[in-house]
Amino acid sequence: MKKPVLFLVLLVTVGVQAAGAQDRPVDFVDAATVVPGLMADIRYAGSHNFVGRPIGGYEAPRCLLARPAAEALAQVARDLVPQGLHIKVFDCYRPTRAVANFVRWARDLNDQKMKAEFYPNVDKRTLFSSGYISSRSGHSRGSTMDLTLARDDGKELDMGTPFDFFSPKSWPADASISAEAHANRMLLANAMSRRGFRPYDKEWWHFTLRHEPFPDSFFDFPVK
């Protein structure tokens, strides 16, 4: 009777190892190979983010997306060419392990080294209730991205706040920003909407493909 039990334990162990070694699905692509002129500043692969260090799951500064999302983003990029503008991405597909990393950080109230830059007016104890941190992210489905617009030289358009600034000022409809910043937000939102993306009402930089191919799947393969 002991051998079947041992065999079952081995099967479970192998299964856990296989789950932890998830490979990138063939339906995901490196957006830089699809989107013309794409600029990338993948914040969670480095230290310039609200946590202040590279985030687990990001092994390379790459923008991975489900192919339909990348192809729709490519259409947006082509639409912007006559205006001398490019898409600059801050985050694309996000492994679920990275989301869990954010959750652990949010619960550590002693770690506030990036507060002055990213959440100066927010009490860290309210990050969950205020919706700034969540235990799940649409980014993990592969059709959500955080981005802005930039000139040929890489200079970003004024959007009123930086990326990942935890504040109502980051809401697309916020009325306290300058007229120029508001116009730039509308330019970005309209360009994305025309090609099938929907905005998020709490972050001017956040867009999701309306007809995303994996609406119920949350992936955890590493970005590399």
Backbone bond lengths (Angstrom), bond angles and torsions (degrees), N, CA, C in turn:
res aa  C-N    CA-C-N  psi(-1)  N-CA   C-N-CA  omega(-1)  CA-C   N-CA-C  phi
1 M - - - 1.465 - - 1.537 112.47 -
2 K 1.319 118.13 -21.92 1.458 120.64 -175.77 1.525 112.14 -73.12
3 K 1.350 117.32 -31.96 1.459 119.81 -176.40 1.529 112.45 -62.82
4 P 1.348 119.65 -45.62 1.461 119.15 177.77 1.518 112.53 -59.18
5 V 1.352 116.92 -37.65 1.459 120.01 179.27 1.519 110.38 -63.71
6 L 1.336 116.09 -44.72 1.450 120.81 178.83 1.522 110.42 -62.43
7 F 1.319 116.77 -40.74 1.451 121.65 179.41 1.537 110.84 -62.48
8 L 1.348 115.26 -39.60 1.463 119.80 178.93 1.523 110.84 -65.58
9 V 1.329 116.85 -41.19 1.457 120.97 178.14 1.528 110.68 -61.03
10 L 1.337 115.66 -41.26 1.456 119.79 179.34 1.524 111.21 -64.57
11 L 1.333 116.01 -40.94 1.461 119.95 178.69 1.526 111.22 -61.85
12 V 1.334 116.23 -43.47 1.460 120.39 179.41 1.513 110.67 -63.24
13 T 1.343 116.78 -42.81 1.462 121.81 -179.95 1.518 110.99 -61.80
14 V 1.325 116.51 -46.15 1.455 120.91 179.41 1.524 110.31 -62.67
15 G 1.336 115.79 -39.94 1.456 120.00 -179.99 1.512 112.24 -62.94
16 V 1.339 117.19 -41.08 1.455 121.32 178.61 1.518 110.68 -65.04
17 Q 1.329 116.77 -42.26 1.446 120.49 178.92 1.520 111.12 -62.99
18 A 1.336 116.33 -40.17 1.463 120.22 -179.85 1.515 110.76 -65.12
19 A 1.350 116.13 -39.93 1.461 119.65 179.68 1.518 110.95 -65.01
20 G 1.330 116.51 -37.61 1.453 120.30 -179.25 1.516 112.86 -72.55
21 A 1.334 117.23 -18.90 1.456 122.07 -178.07 1.517 111.19 -105.11
22 Q 1.324 117.29 35.79 1.455 122.38 -177.24 1.521 110.92 -59.49
23 D 1.323 116.47 131.88 1.451 121.87 178.23 1.523 110.59 -93.54
24 R 1.325 115.41 160.41 1.459 119.88 177.84 1.525 109.89 -66.28
25 P 1.326 118.09 126.20 1.467 120.43 178.27 1.528 111.33 -62.08
26 V 1.302 117.05 151.21 1.468 121.18 -178.68 1.527 111.38 -65.79
27 D 1.333 117.17 -19.19 1.464 121.01 -179.95 1.521 112.94 -80.84
28 F 1.346 117.36 -0.90 1.456 121.72 177.09 1.529 109.50 -104.61
29 V 1.332 116.23 142.92 1.459 121.00 -179.05 1.523 110.21 -132.61
30 D 1.322 115.37 161.12 1.455 121.42 170.63 1.528 106.50 -78.82
31 A 1.320 116.97 114.05 1.463 121.07 -173.95 1.519 112.52 -58.86
32 A 1.327 117.85 -26.93 1.461 120.87 -179.58 1.525 111.76 -64.06
33 T 1.326 117.14 -21.49 1.471 120.63 179.03 1.525 111.61 -86.82
34 V 1.309 117.22 -6.73 1.462 122.02 -175.54 1.528 112.22 -118.52
35 V 1.323 116.77 -38.99 1.466 122.19 -173.58 1.526 109.95 -92.99
36 P 1.329 118.71 115.71 1.468 120.27 -178.26 1.525 112.37 -66.09
37 G 1.337 115.15 133.71 1.461 120.71 176.34 1.511 115.33 69.55
38 L 1.328 117.56 16.14 1.468 120.05 -177.38 1.527 110.93 -62.25
39 M 1.332 115.59 132.85 1.458 121.73 173.34 1.520 107.93 -108.17
40 A 1.313 116.77 141.78 1.465 119.80 -176.61 1.525 111.40 -129.70
41 D 1.313 114.41 131.17 1.470 123.21 172.81 1.525 105.37 -133.59
42 I 1.318 116.02 73.94 1.465 121.91 -172.46 1.526 108.67 -74.76
43 R 1.311 115.31 97.79 1.462 121.11 -168.33 1.524 113.79 -65.08
44 Y 1.321 118.39 -35.37 1.463 119.48 -173.86 1.525 112.55 -80.51
45 A 1.327 116.81 -5.75 1.464 119.90 173.06 1.530 110.96 -85.24
46 G 1.331 116.35 -10.24 1.463 121.41 178.87 1.521 111.03 -125.87
47 S 1.321 116.09 -157.56 1.466 120.96 -175.07 1.517 114.05 -105.26
48 H 1.333 117.74 -7.16 1.463 119.26 -179.04 1.528 109.76 -87.21
49 N 1.308 115.98 76.19 1.460 122.95 179.32 1.529 108.24 -152.94
50 F 1.326 117.46 175.86 1.463 120.26 -173.38 1.527 113.62 -67.98
51 V 1.335 117.79 -15.63 1.465 121.44 175.95 1.527 110.39 -87.36
52 G 1.341 116.17 -36.58 1.459 120.31 178.15 1.508 114.96 93.58
53 R 1.330 117.16 17.52 1.469 121.06 178.39 1.525 108.31 -159.41
54 P 1.350 118.13 163.99 1.463 120.23 174.34 1.523 110.55 -61.30
55 I 1.327 116.00 143.80 1.453 121.75 -175.49 1.524 110.51 -101.08
56 G 1.339 116.04 137.57 1.456 121.22 -179.93 1.522 111.92 -54.98
57 G 1.334 115.77 134.63 1.457 120.93 -178.65 1.512 112.87 105.53
58 Y 1.349 115.96 -17.89 1.465 120.56 177.69 1.531 108.88 -102.24
59 E 1.316 115.73 98.84 1.459 120.43 -178.64 1.529 112.29 -98.19
60 A 1.336 116.37 -7.48 1.460 121.83 178.20 1.527 108.43 -155.60
61 P 1.333 117.77 150.48 1.468 121.02 -179.70 1.531 111.42 -81.70
62 R 1.315 116.58 68.75 1.461 121.25 -175.96 1.524 110.83 -121.70
63 C 1.325 114.73 150.17 1.460 121.95 176.81 1.521 108.13 -100.73
64 L 1.322 116.30 102.24 1.456 121.38 176.81 1.525 108.77 -99.50
65 L 1.337 115.99 137.38 1.459 121.76 -179.94 1.519 110.64 -143.68
66 A 1.328 116.77 154.86 1.450 120.22 168.86 1.532 106.71 -60.98
67 R 1.324 116.83 142.51 1.466 120.05 -172.51 1.538 113.79 -53.97
68 P 1.340 119.87 -45.27 1.465 118.28 179.41 1.526 113.36 -58.86
69 A 1.324 117.24 -36.54 1.466 120.66 178.08 1.524 110.70 -67.63
70 A 1.326 116.77 -41.58 1.470 120.72 178.79 1.526 110.78 -64.65
71 E 1.318 117.36 -40.02 1.462 120.55 -179.34 1.526 111.28 -69.09
72 A 1.340 117.04 -36.79 1.465 119.85 176.39 1.527 110.52 -67.68
73 L 1.333 116.57 -38.81 1.463 120.78 177.88 1.526 110.55 -64.92
74 A 1.323 116.52 -34.08 1.468 120.71 176.96 1.527 110.49 -62.67
75 Q 1.320 117.32 -36.84 1.464 120.66 176.93 1.520 110.92 -64.74
76 V 1.332 116.39 -40.33 1.465 120.40 176.92 1.530 109.76 -60.44
77 A 1.323 116.10 -45.17 1.465 120.85 -178.30 1.529 110.93 -60.38
78 R 1.319 116.56 -41.46 1.473 119.95 179.58 1.531 110.91 -66.82
79 D 1.322 116.61 -36.92 1.464 120.23 178.01 1.527 112.00 -62.19
80 L 1.338 117.05 -30.21 1.464 121.73 -174.31 1.528 113.48 -85.94
81 V 1.321 116.85 -13.23 1.464 120.63 -176.65 1.526 112.85 -54.47
82 P 1.348 119.27 -46.49 1.475 118.67 -178.88 1.517 114.05 -60.00
83 Q 1.320 117.42 -21.65 1.462 121.19 179.59 1.524 112.35 -93.00
84 G 1.321 116.24 2.41 1.457 120.09 -179.79 1.513 113.35 69.15
85 L 1.326 116.53 30.47 1.461 121.58 -176.54 1.520 111.73 -116.57
86 H 1.330 114.26 154.10 1.463 121.49 178.79 1.520 109.60 -130.19
87 I 1.305 115.56 158.10 1.460 121.39 172.84 1.522 108.49 -86.33
88 K 1.323 114.99 133.39 1.464 120.81 175.28 1.520 107.74 -122.42
89 V 1.329 116.61 118.36 1.466 120.66 -175.98 1.525 110.97 -99.29
90 F 1.337 114.27 142.20 1.461 121.82 175.80 1.531 111.26 -104.33
91 D 1.327 116.34 -31.44 1.465 120.77 178.74 1.524 108.42 -158.65
92 C 1.318 115.50 146.87 1.466 121.21 179.52 1.529 107.65 -129.23
93 Y 1.338 117.27 -118.93 1.464 118.77 173.73 1.522 109.07 -60.75
94 R 1.336 115.87 138.52 1.466 121.90 -179.11 1.523 109.10 -128.64
95 P 1.327 119.56 117.49 1.476 121.16 179.10 1.522 111.54 -59.89
96 T 1.316 116.84 148.67 1.468 119.58 179.50 1.521 111.12 -63.91
97 R 1.316 117.95 -26.09 1.473 119.88 177.72 1.533 110.65 -66.36
98 A 1.350 116.92 -30.63 1.464 120.30 176.56 1.527 110.25 -69.82
99 V 1.330 116.32 -38.77 1.460 120.50 177.14 1.525 109.75 -61.37
100 A 1.332 116.40 -43.53 1.468 120.82 177.86 1.526 110.77 -62.34
101 N 1.323 116.40 -33.78 1.463 121.68 177.46 1.526 110.34 -63.13
102 F 1.338 116.08 -42.76 1.463 120.28 177.81 1.532 111.26 -62.98
103 V 1.323 115.87 -39.81 1.465 120.50 -179.64 1.526 110.18 -62.61
104 R 1.334 116.67 -45.26 1.471 119.97 178.87 1.520 110.80 -62.01
105 W 1.334 116.54 -41.72 1.465 120.21 178.88 1.526 110.80 -62.10
106 A 1.321 116.99 -43.62 1.462 120.88 -177.52 1.517 111.82 -62.89
107 R 1.321 116.88 -30.08 1.462 120.84 -179.32 1.526 112.48 -82.13
108 D 1.324 117.11 -12.47 1.455 120.97 177.90 1.525 108.46 -91.75
109 L 1.311 117.07 92.56 1.459 121.47 -174.30 1.526 113.05 -70.40
110 N 1.310 117.14 -12.85 1.462 120.67 179.79 1.536 112.26 -82.01
111 D 1.334 116.68 -18.83 1.466 120.72 -178.07 1.526 108.95 -93.85
112 Q 1.327 116.50 97.54 1.459 120.75 -178.59 1.534 110.87 -134.67
113 K 1.325 116.20 32.80 1.464 119.37 -173.85 1.529 113.35 -67.49
114 M 1.348 118.48 -21.13 1.464 120.11 -179.26 1.532 112.40 -104.34
115 K 1.314 115.91 11.13 1.467 120.75 -176.48 1.522 112.58 -57.23
116 A 1.317 118.34 -45.32 1.461 121.59 -174.56 1.525 112.27 -58.92
117 E 1.328 117.34 -33.42 1.464 120.26 -177.20 1.523 113.07 -90.26
118 F 1.331 117.83 -38.38 1.458 119.62 -169.47 1.533 115.79 -109.12
119 Y 1.329 118.38 -24.22 1.478 118.64 179.07 1.536 110.39 -149.32
120 P 1.330 116.61 56.50 1.468 120.65 -174.37 1.524 114.30 -61.96
121 N 1.317 117.84 -28.89 1.460 120.89 -175.15 1.530 112.83 -111.49
122 V 1.330 116.49 16.58 1.461 120.86 -177.76 1.531 109.90 -117.05
123 D 1.317 116.27 131.55 1.460 121.80 174.19 1.527 107.27 -75.78
124 K 1.313 117.42 123.46 1.464 120.29 -176.05 1.523 112.36 -58.23
125 R 1.314 117.88 -25.54 1.459 121.14 179.26 1.524 112.29 -65.48
126 T 1.334 117.25 -16.44 1.467 120.75 -176.53 1.529 112.91 -103.22
127 L 1.313 118.33 7.81 1.464 120.12 -174.48 1.525 112.99 -60.50
128 F 1.339 117.30 -36.90 1.468 119.89 178.82 1.530 110.64 -74.34
129 S 1.326 117.18 -50.08 1.465 120.66 -176.25 1.525 111.83 -64.80
130 S 1.332 116.31 -27.92 1.464 119.99 179.88 1.525 112.69 -85.86
131 G 1.327 116.88 -6.89 1.458 120.79 177.07 1.513 115.55 85.32
132 Y 1.346 117.98 10.58 1.459 119.78 179.20 1.533 112.03 -78.22
133 I 1.309 116.96 -29.40 1.464 122.93 178.08 1.528 108.47 -126.15
134 S 1.325 116.19 136.91 1.465 121.24 -179.94 1.515 109.70 -135.93
135 S 1.318 116.35 154.88 1.462 120.85 -179.65 1.527 111.88 -76.72
136 R 1.342 117.17 -10.59 1.460 121.86 176.21 1.519 109.11 -137.14
137 S 1.338 115.68 150.60 1.456 119.98 -179.46 1.521 110.73 -135.60
138 G 1.329 115.79 136.92 1.462 120.25 174.77 1.514 112.31 -62.12
139 H 1.334 117.16 -22.35 1.462 120.29 177.46 1.530 111.19 -57.18
140 S 1.322 117.20 -30.89 1.462 121.15 -176.92 1.529 112.49 -71.24
141 R 1.320 117.45 -9.27 1.466 121.21 176.85 1.526 111.84 -88.89
142 G 1.331 116.81 -12.52 1.464 120.54 172.56 1.513 116.88 91.21
143 S 1.339 118.41 4.91 1.463 119.72 -179.31 1.521 112.73 -125.78
144 T 1.328 115.83 16.14 1.457 121.85 177.08 1.518 108.94 -115.73
145 M 1.326 116.31 141.37 1.462 120.01 -178.92 1.523 110.41 -144.54
146 D 1.328 115.41 154.26 1.458 123.39 174.80 1.518 107.04 -111.58
147 L 1.320 117.07 126.43 1.469 118.89 -173.40 1.511 112.90 -155.26
148 T 1.327 114.44 172.37 1.457 122.08 175.25 1.517 107.86 -146.18
149 L 1.329 116.54 -173.06 1.459 122.53 177.65 1.519 108.82 -114.18
150 A 1.336 115.67 144.88 1.460 120.49 -178.84 1.520 110.27 -140.45
151 R 1.336 115.19 155.83 1.460 121.92 176.10 1.530 109.90 -78.10
152 D 1.334 115.62 177.27 1.466 120.38 179.85 1.519 112.40 -57.88
153 D 1.345 116.09 -32.95 1.470 120.05 -178.12 1.525 113.04 -83.07
154 G 1.336 116.62 3.05 1.455 120.93 178.85 1.514 114.38 91.40
155 K 1.325 117.87 -6.82 1.465 120.78 -179.78 1.529 109.86 -69.12
156 E 1.330 115.28 127.59 1.460 120.55 -177.68 1.522 111.30 -77.81
157 L 1.317 116.19 146.32 1.458 120.69 173.19 1.525 109.28 -69.76
158 D 1.313 116.28 149.85 1.462 121.83 178.64 1.523 108.99 -69.95
159 M 1.324 116.76 118.13 1.463 121.50 179.45 1.529 112.11 -111.57
160 G 1.316 116.79 9.07 1.459 119.89 176.49 1.511 114.90 92.40
161 T 1.321 117.02 -35.37 1.466 122.46 174.85 1.520 108.23 -142.24
162 P 1.320 117.43 160.49 1.457 119.44 172.58 1.535 110.73 -72.26
163 F 1.308 116.30 168.82 1.463 122.20 172.42 1.525 109.96 -63.53
164 D 1.323 116.55 142.11 1.465 123.70 176.88 1.524 113.48 63.06
165 F 1.323 116.30 29.31 1.461 119.92 175.97 1.521 107.49 -86.89
166 F 1.341 116.29 114.72 1.462 121.42 -176.13 1.523 109.86 -79.52
167 S 1.333 115.81 96.12 1.453 120.42 -176.81 1.523 109.67 -171.59
168 P 1.329 117.76 151.02 1.470 119.65 172.67 1.523 112.51 -58.55
169 K 1.334 117.46 -19.90 1.459 119.92 176.92 1.530 112.06 -63.20
170 S 1.330 116.68 -19.94 1.460 120.84 179.22 1.524 112.65 -84.89
171 W 1.336 116.72 -7.57 1.456 119.35 176.99 1.526 108.67 -66.68
172 P 1.327 118.67 134.22 1.468 120.37 -177.95 1.523 114.08 -53.77
173 A 1.323 117.18 -32.59 1.461 120.72 -176.39 1.524 113.74 -91.22
174 D 1.335 118.57 4.37 1.458 120.32 -177.99 1.529 110.49 -57.69
175 A 1.325 116.26 132.52 1.466 121.41 -175.20 1.525 113.42 -95.31
176 S 1.330 117.49 -0.06 1.465 118.91 -175.05 1.527 113.15 -88.11
177 I 1.322 117.59 -10.09 1.460 120.47 -178.78 1.529 110.21 -81.39
178 S 1.318 116.81 169.83 1.460 121.26 -177.85 1.529 111.09 -70.65
179 A 1.313 116.35 162.14 1.466 121.64 177.94 1.527 110.69 -61.76
180 E 1.338 116.09 -37.72 1.463 119.73 179.34 1.526 110.95 -64.67
181 A 1.331 116.85 -45.31 1.462 120.64 179.90 1.523 110.69 -63.61
182 H 1.328 116.45 -40.87 1.470 120.17 178.46 1.528 110.25 -62.06
183 A 1.328 117.07 -43.65 1.465 120.59 178.81 1.524 111.22 -62.37
184 N 1.313 116.66 -38.21 1.465 120.15 179.02 1.526 111.30 -67.51
185 R 1.333 116.93 -38.85 1.464 120.55 176.63 1.531 110.43 -62.44
186 M 1.318 116.17 -41.63 1.463 120.11 -179.95 1.524 110.84 -68.10
187 L 1.320 116.89 -37.19 1.462 121.17 176.87 1.520 110.38 -59.78
188 L 1.328 116.39 -46.32 1.457 121.24 178.69 1.527 111.15 -64.41
189 A 1.320 116.46 -48.50 1.459 120.74 -177.21 1.525 111.75 -61.89
190 N 1.324 117.09 -42.53 1.458 120.36 -179.39 1.523 111.69 -67.67
191 A 1.332 116.26 -39.37 1.462 119.86 178.94 1.530 110.71 -62.86
192 M 1.319 116.64 -40.45 1.456 120.80 179.81 1.527 111.52 -72.05
193 S 1.320 117.21 -42.59 1.469 121.28 -178.22 1.519 111.51 -62.51
194 R 1.320 117.13 -38.16 1.467 120.35 -179.30 1.514 112.19 -60.12
195 R 1.315 116.91 -26.32 1.468 120.61 -176.99 1.524 112.85 -107.85
196 G 1.323 115.89 21.08 1.455 119.34 169.22 1.511 117.30 95.58
197 F 1.337 117.92 15.34 1.456 120.79 178.91 1.527 110.35 -102.90
198 R 1.316 116.18 145.74 1.461 120.67 175.42 1.531 108.99 -109.14
199 P 1.325 116.81 142.90 1.469 120.84 -179.31 1.519 111.14 -84.77
200 Y 1.324 115.12 172.50 1.459 122.86 174.94 1.524 106.79 -116.58
201 D 1.337 116.66 131.03 1.462 119.13 -170.89 1.525 114.92 -76.34
202 K 1.338 117.95 1.77 1.471 120.27 179.00 1.531 112.58 -113.25
203 E 1.339 117.47 -6.97 1.467 120.79 -177.19 1.531 109.20 -144.51
204 W 1.314 117.96 117.28 1.460 120.76 -177.62 1.524 112.27 -65.63
205 W 1.324 118.13 -20.31 1.470 122.57 -174.53 1.523 113.93 -92.78
206 H 1.302 119.62 -4.67 1.469 124.41 -166.57 1.534 111.17 -103.97
207 F 1.357 116.76 124.64 1.458 121.87 -179.49 1.529 110.23 -140.73
208 T 1.334 115.13 146.78 1.463 122.36 179.26 1.520 109.74 -130.02
209 L 1.315 117.13 137.83 1.463 121.28 175.63 1.524 108.99 -62.88
210 R 1.321 117.11 127.75 1.469 120.79 -175.49 1.524 112.34 -59.97
211 H 1.302 116.84 -43.78 1.463 120.76 -179.53 1.532 108.71 -105.73
212 E 1.321 115.71 62.98 1.465 119.77 -176.91 1.525 110.92 -66.90
213 P 1.327 117.46 143.63 1.468 120.93 -174.76 1.527 114.81 -75.05
214 F 1.338 117.84 -20.57 1.469 120.53 -177.78 1.538 110.16 -127.07
215 P 1.330 117.89 63.67 1.471 120.22 -173.98 1.519 114.70 -66.46
216 D 1.327 117.64 -18.40 1.466 120.49 -176.92 1.524 113.31 -118.70
217 S 1.338 117.01 10.66 1.471 120.95 -176.76 1.523 110.42 -112.20
218 F 1.330 115.69 134.28 1.455 122.47 177.40 1.524 107.55 -120.47
219 F 1.340 116.10 109.30 1.459 121.82 -172.03 1.532 111.74 -90.51
220 D 1.342 114.87 160.19 1.453 120.01 -178.93 1.523 113.40 -137.00
221 F 1.313 118.72 18.26 1.464 118.86 175.96 1.535 108.66 -72.65
222 P 1.327 118.58 149.02 1.466 120.58 -176.10 1.535 112.28 -73.87
223 V 1.313 115.77 154.71 1.452 121.78 173.18 1.529 106.74 -84.67
224 K 1.311 115.58 112.68 1.465 120.24 179.84 1.498 111.31 -155.77
